[in-house]
Amino acid sequence: MSVNLKHSVLIWLINQIQKFGPEKVVVLGKTYEISRDVFNPERYYTSRFMAEHIHVAAGDKVLDMGTGSGIQAVTAARTAGRVIAVDINPEAVRFAARNIRAHGLEEKVSVIQGDLFSSLDPAEKFDVILFTPPYFDGRPGTLFEHALIDPDKSLIKRFFGSAKNYLKEGGYVQMLYSSIAGNERVLRLMHGLGWEYSLMARSRIWMETFFIYKSRPL
Ligand SMILES: C[S@@+](CC[C@H](N)C(=O)[O-])C[C@H]1O[C@@H](n2cnc3c(N)ncnc32)[C@H](O)[C@@H]1O
């Protein structure tokens, strides 16, 4: 099966799965409310895998890029001093903000809508940027599909083209990627944009291997 066909089948399947299921899910002992237009952190392993490996020091200022349900922001807020969570999908922003409030974290975590860094103050700098990007190829046709699809790695290119401007000296990006979406190509793209990386964690499920990378500007 070609990569494009495989991705189309998986996108179709995930769209079907999103239509069903509870509106409240529990991941790593914490409850998250979601709608069918928000990436379900219980159903997809990537959310839990990333949350289990978040590396944030006490007091750090953290950016959770593509927050979805808010799971990474909620998890980071256990140790971080301040978290800003961003999503392009207004429905994700609504539910992430609701989940932040439900966990009593509204003093520490803000949620904003925006396309990558566009809504942030350009003077804002972070110790850690968390990123669990969409990674299937195609064109997003719905709000929800922004959680799945990155056309020809254009989001990755834009992200690594700008992220340096939002990192403090010594800061890093913690990003999850998948073997079925060309992780080697993404590493080459990152390197071409002036980043180095190290592997923080990997996990194989069936035919797919998930990687978590720590990336720093060269
Ligand atoms: C794979 S989901 C991950 C959600 C969540 N971080 C998690 O771990 O469950 C990717 C998220 O990135 C968001 N996203 C996609 N493109 C974006 C963009 N250009 N700017 C901000 N967020 C974006 C999607 O709406 C989606 O919520």
The ligand as a Tripos MOL2 file, in Angstrom:
@<TRIPOS>MOLECULE
LIG
   27    29     1     0     0
SMALL
NO_CHARGES

@<TRIPOS>ATOM
      1 C1         -2.0050   15.3710   17.2380 C.3       1 LIG1
      2 S1         -2.9650   16.6360   17.9870 S.3       1 LIG1
      3 C2         -2.2070   16.6750   19.6090 C.3       1 LIG1
      4 C3         -3.1070   17.2460   20.6940 C.3       1 LIG1
      5 C4         -2.4980   17.2140   22.1000 C.3       1 LIG1
      6 N1         -1.2710   17.9670   22.1790 N.3       1 LIG1
      7 C5         -2.2710   15.8030   22.5740 C.2       1 LIG1
      8 O1         -1.1140   15.4280   22.8410 O.co2     1 LIG1
      9 O2         -3.2680   15.0740   22.7100 O.co2     1 LIG1
     10 C6         -2.2990   18.1000   17.1850 C.3       1 LIG1
     11 C7         -2.9420   19.4120   17.6110 C.3       1 LIG1
     12 O3         -2.2700   20.4860   16.9170 O.3       1 LIG1
     13 C8         -3.2470   21.4400   16.5260 C.3       1 LIG1
     14 N2         -2.7190   22.2130   15.3850 N.ar      1 LIG1
     15 C9         -2.6050   21.8210   14.0870 C.ar      1 LIG1
     16 N3         -2.1140   22.8080   13.3260 N.ar      1 LIG1
     17 C10        -1.8790   23.8600   14.1620 C.ar      1 LIG1
     18 C11        -1.3820   25.1820   13.9620 C.ar      1 LIG1
     19 N4         -1.0300   25.6200   12.7480 N.pl3     1 LIG1
     20 N5         -1.2900   26.0030   15.0420 N.ar      1 LIG1
     21 C12        -1.6700   25.5720   16.2720 C.ar      1 LIG1
     22 N6         -2.1740   24.3380   16.5150 N.ar      1 LIG1
     23 C13        -2.2690   23.4860   15.4830 C.ar      1 LIG1
     24 C14        -4.4650   20.5930   16.1680 C.3       1 LIG1
     25 O4         -5.6620   21.3480   16.1340 O.3       1 LIG1
     26 C15        -4.4200   19.5280   17.2740 C.3       1 LIG1
     27 O5         -5.1590   19.9160   18.4060 O.3       1 LIG1
@<TRIPOS>BOND
     1     1     2 1
     2     2     3 1
     3     2    10 1
     4     3     4 1
     5     4     5 1
     6     5     6 1
     7     5     7 1
     8     7     8 2
     9     7     9 1
    10    10    11 1
    11    11    12 1
    12    11    26 1
    13    12    13 1
    14    13    14 1
    15    13    24 1
    16    14    15 ar
    17    14    23 ar
    18    15    16 ar
    19    16    17 ar
    20    17    18 ar
    21    17    23 ar
    22    18    19 1
    23    18    20 ar
    24    20    21 ar
    25    21    22 ar
    26    22    23 ar
    27    24    25 1
    28    24    26 1
    29    26    27 1
@<TRIPOS>SUBSTRUCTURE
     1 LIG1         1 GROUP 0 **** ****
